[in-house]
Amino acid sequence: MSRKKTTTGSATIAVNRPARHDYFIEDSFEAGIALEGWEVKSLRAGRVQMNESYAFVRHGEIWLFGAHLSPLNSASTHVKPDATRTRKLLLHREEINRLIGAVERKGYALVPLSLYWKRGRAKLELGLAKGKKQHDKRATEREREWGRDRERLLKHAR
């Protein structure tokens, strides 16, 4: 007898909304994250903030810095949780080499975009990004508002 696994809610855990406002996202990569047990429980409870987080390269590895995972009150007594510890990102070697080349030679930044579940494992969508200037941000907002107005006009014209 086969059972279908029922999922509750969305697979998305958290989204870094300011990232798409502050950066042009050139490419995105899916990375695994090396987590401790209490961190996985916190992710399942949705207690994560990624607004101030970023990724960097150190010794040929990619690390996530600034993501805040709030520990649960029911965490084990022998574990000393560190909510903002630096976590290792898990990528294939050729992806790491490509990211290192882009960051060190071309001046790109590594920005976490979203955190989600995939087959029971936490995955991070990592964006290869260039910073936006203030006038770029204004132009993006103007385009978004014009798109909204255009949809309204087309809706009322029908």
N, C-alpha and C positions, 0 to 999 in steps of 0.2 A: 504494500500500500504506500503510495507516494503522498507526501504532504507538501503543500505549497507554503512557502514562507510568507507570512504576512508582515508588511512593513507599516509602521505607524509614522505618519508625518512625512516630511520631506527629507531627502538625502543631504540637503545643504545644511551645514552647521553654522557657518558665519560667512559674511561677505565684507570685503574691505571696500566700502563705497567711495571713500575719498581717493582711492588709487586711480580710478578711471577719470576722476575730475582733475587730478594733479599731473597725470602722466599720459603720454601717447603709448599705448601698448602695441609693440611691434610683433611679439610672438608670445605664446604661452606654453608652459610645460606642466605636466602632472608629476608631482613628487610625493613620495611617501614621507612619513615623519617618524623619527625614533622617539617613542613616548614611553612613559612609565605607567604603571597600572592606574594610579589615582588620576592621571591626566586623561586617560581614556574615559574614565567615569565622569569626569568634568565635561568632556566633549559630549558625551551622551546626554548630559543634563543641559547642554547648550551654554555653558558658562565660559565663554571665550570672547576676547576682544582683540581685533587685529588692526585697528585704526592706525596705530603708531609703529607698526612692525615693518621690518624690511629683512632682506636676505643679503648675505655677503659671502665672499670666498676667503677661506683660510686653509692653507696647507693642502690645496687641491680638493677641498671638500666645500660643500655649500651648507651654510648654517642659517637658521631662522632666529632673528633677534627681535625682542620687543613684543612678541605675542603674549598676551596675559591670559592664563588659564587659572581661574579661581578654584581653589581646592574646596571640595565638599566638606561639610561639617562632620560627615560620617567617615572621613578618611582614617586610615589606620593610625594607631598611636605611635608605632615605631618608625613611621615615615615623616620626615621633615619636608613638607612640600615647599618648593620654590616656584612661585606663580610666574615669574618672568625669566626663567632660565633659558639659556641658548640651546636650541634643539637642532639636531642634525637632520638635514633633508636627504632623502634617499633617491638618487637618480642614476641612470646608466652612465658609464664612464664617458661615452662620446657626447652625451648631453652636457655633462659637467665641463668637458673640454670646450665645447661650443660656447657655453655660458661664460667661462673664464675668459675666452678670447674676446667676446663682446663687451664684457665689463672692463677688462684691463686695457684693451686697445681702442675700442670704439666709444667708450664713455657711457655705456648703458647702465641702468640701475636694475636690480632684481627686486620686484615688488610682489608680495603675496596678494592674490586677488580674491580667492575664496577657499574655504575649507569645507570638505564634504565627505560623505561615506561612499565607498565603492567596495562591494563584496565584503562588507564587514570591517574594512580597514579605512583609517582616516587618510585622506589624500589632500594635498594642497595644490591649488592652481597657482603657479608661479609665472609672473609676467616679466618679459624682457622689455624695459620701458625707457623712454626718453622723457625728461622733465618738460612740462608745459610752461610757457611764459604767461604773464597775466593777460595779454591780449589774445592768446590762444584760448584761454579759459573763457573769456568773454565771447569769442566767436562761437565756441562750442555751445554755450548757453543760448546765444541768439539763434543758432540753427535748431536747437531743441524746441525753443518757444515758437519759432516759425512753423515747425512741423506740427506742433499742437494746434496752432491757429489754422493751418491749412486743412487739417482733419476736421476741425469744427466747421469751416466754411464749406467743405465738400459735403459734410453731413447735412447741413441746412439747405444746401442747393438741391438736394435730391427730392 
